[in-house]
Amino acid sequence: MCLKKRGYKHGGRRRGWLCASVKSNTEAIDVVLEAIQAAGFRRGKDIGIALDPASSEFYKDGKYIFKKSDKSSKSSEEMVAFWAKWVENYPIVSIEDGLAEDDWMAGR
């Protein structure tokens, strides 16, 4: 319903999950938050969000490249700050694979 209200059709299923092509990463989170509220739950109280961004998929030559959203690139430290900001702004309880499996520079 939340996707339909925004004018989206679902894009099928991938790995068992319903997916749609939204305009940005933050819009995807906003749609999830709308769905939580529409279902009668409270964000961060009744339901939290778990992410698995598969960061290795967009990690190239020591940078995280956001090709499909804002076309930016981020260093390891910038990715850590990026996820920290999301945790501050959204009811995120878990981030799996927030950094690439070959990124050993983060936190140094």
PyMOL commands that set and color helices and strands:
alter all, ss='L'
color gray80, all
select helices_A, chain A and resi 2-5+25-38+55-58+76-89
alter helices_A, ss='H'
color red, helices_A
select strands_A, chain A and resi 13-14+17-18+49-51+59-60+63-65+73-74+92-95
alter strands_A, ss='S'
color yellow, strands_A
deselect
rebuild
show_as cartoon
